[in-house]
Amino acid sequence: MSGDRLRAVLGTPELGWIMEKARRRLERGEPLRGAAVRRRDPSAAERAAVERLLGRIVRGAILSVSLDELDQLLRAADLCAGLEAAVVALAGPVWDRRAEAARVEAAYQAIFEEAAATHDGRPEVDAWLDELRASGLVRRLSCGDLVAARRLVRQAVEAVRRLPAEGILLAELAAAVAGDSHGLDVGAPLGALVIRFAAALSGVARWERAADRREAWDGAGVLLDELSTSALVLNLGAAPDGLSGRVLAMHAAEGEPVRLTVRQLRRAPPRFEVSGREVFVCENPAILAAAAERLGPRGAPLVCVEGQVRTAARLLLERLRGAGATLRYHGDFDWGGVRIGNVVIGRHGALPWRYGVADYREAPKGAELAGAPVAAAWDEALGAAMREDGRAVHEEGVAEALLADLRAAGAR
């Protein structure tokens, strides 16, 4: 092959468009054989150059060159081993974009296969990984850097393995898994991955707003701070040998509701005096408010999860179990209430409190049930009865029975 002769024949600016189009085909993994390249509205110099190359007049507004014909010309003139060799000789090795794309895709698949093999096997983690894989989010966040992508996924998997947590600060979690206390902040690539898992775990549909992000993290046991989340309680006894204990004791003596912050429960938890006693747990603040109004200090200890078992409530329930209390839970007979019941009863070891299939059937029914059905872990028949009847029972509708139980247990 003569490089100087080849450049003299094909390396001119007027023929550069032919070589560029041929090169693009090779980069896309497309064959040159059987193809033609075209130039719309060519200049006079470009038309003349093609006519000299092919040895004939070329007419028409669109200048067309058969790549098979050009390949044969190059071989016949002994300029090179064909058109593909000419492209490489004049412009350097061809980058096969299709092969490269396949290689990169295989590398990303390997990253996710590694993640799937190393996590603890929870279905919710598999679902999260599948969503990340399908969305291409990891590729975008890592700017196509495979090393950065692998590190990002590994850190994200390590973070979700720790969820739900028991009241860890967001900065602490970020430092533990990424070595950077701001690694899970809004706008951080790692934060963008892990917030999706936290939201799914918490049942939060969106996380664009600050309030939604707080709820998503809180539902997964991760705190943005220690003061924004609290647990609502009534008549919860504690030894008055610390600040929180004195606050609880004073409120219990008056039968007044009080809140315990995560900071109090983490740093200086009260010494609860509940060994061998029943502590009742409800879903809705209206029940606790009614107990305070109607029973005052005569009612049994009552904790309200306020619709979701957030970090403060989780910490409190664990502290109460550790102090020897028997937890009894009641919630709404709707699908959201059953989900909460599965957490309080299933995870925190509570017993159902007027919260079985017989209680549902006897209670006055309210609005139609909405949403996806949920199986009650503590009573297999409850979900079937709720699906059959199709009506919800809210706590307010059975408040009298609940207050009677609190009155009787308080007297004991």
Stockholm file with secondary structure:
# STOCKHOLM 1.0

chainA/1-412         MSGDRLRAVLGTPELGWIMEKARRRLERGEPLRGAAVRRRDPSAAERAAVERLLGRIVRGAILSVSLDELDQLLRAADLCAGLEAAVVALAGPVWDRRAEAARVEAAYQAIFEEAAATHDGRPEVDAWLDELRASGLVRRLSCGDLVAARRLVRQAVEAVRRLPAEGILLAELAAAVAGDSHGLDVGAPLGALVIRFAAALSGVARWERAADRREAWDGAGVLLDELSTSALVLNLGAAPDGLSGRVLAMHAAEGEPVRLTVRQLRRAPPRFEVSGREVFVCENPAILAAAAERLGPRGAPLVCVEGQVRTAARLLLERLRGAGATLRYHGDFDWGGVRIGNVVIGRHGALPWRYGVADYREAPKGAELAGAPVAAAWDEALGAAMREDGRAVHEEGVAEALLADLRAAGAR
#=GR chainA/1-412 SS CCHHHHHHHHCSGGGHHHHHHHHHHHHTTCCSTTCEEEEESCCHHHHHHHHHHHTSCCCSSEEEEEHHHHHHHHHHTTSSSCHHHHHHHHHCSCCCHHHHHHHHHHHHHHHHHHHHHHSCCCHHHHHHHHHHHHHTHHHHHTTTCHHHHHHHHHHHHHHHHTCSCSSEEHHHHHHHHHSCTTTTSTTCHHHHHHHHHHHHHHTCSCCSSHHHHHHHHHHTTEESCSSSCEEEEESCCBCSSSHHHHHHHHHHHHTCCEEEEHHHHHHSCCCBCCTTCEEEEESCHHHHHHHHHHTGGGSCCEEECTTSCCHHHHHHHHHHHHTTCEEEEECCBSHHHHHHHIIIIIITCCEESSCSHHHHHHSCCCSBCCSCCCCCTTCHHHHHHHHHHCBCBCGGGGHHHHHHHHHHHHHC
#=GC SS_cons         CCHHHHHHHHCSGGGHHHHHHHHHHHHTTCCSTTCEEEEESCCHHHHHHHHHHHTSCCCSSEEEEEHHHHHHHHHHTTSSSCHHHHHHHHHCSCCCHHHHHHHHHHHHHHHHHHHHHHSCCCHHHHHHHHHHHHHTHHHHHTTTCHHHHHHHHHHHHHHHHTCSCSSEEHHHHHHHHHSCTTTTSTTCHHHHHHHHHHHHHHTCSCCSSHHHHHHHHHHTTEESCSSSCEEEEESCCBCSSSHHHHHHHHHHHHTCCEEEEHHHHHHSCCCBCCTTCEEEEESCHHHHHHHHHHTGGGSCCEEECTTSCCHHHHHHHHHHHHTTCEEEEECCBSHHHHHHHIIIIIITCCEESSCSHHHHHHSCCCSBCCSCCCCCTTCHHHHHHHHHHCBCBCGGGGHHHHHHHHHHHHHC
//
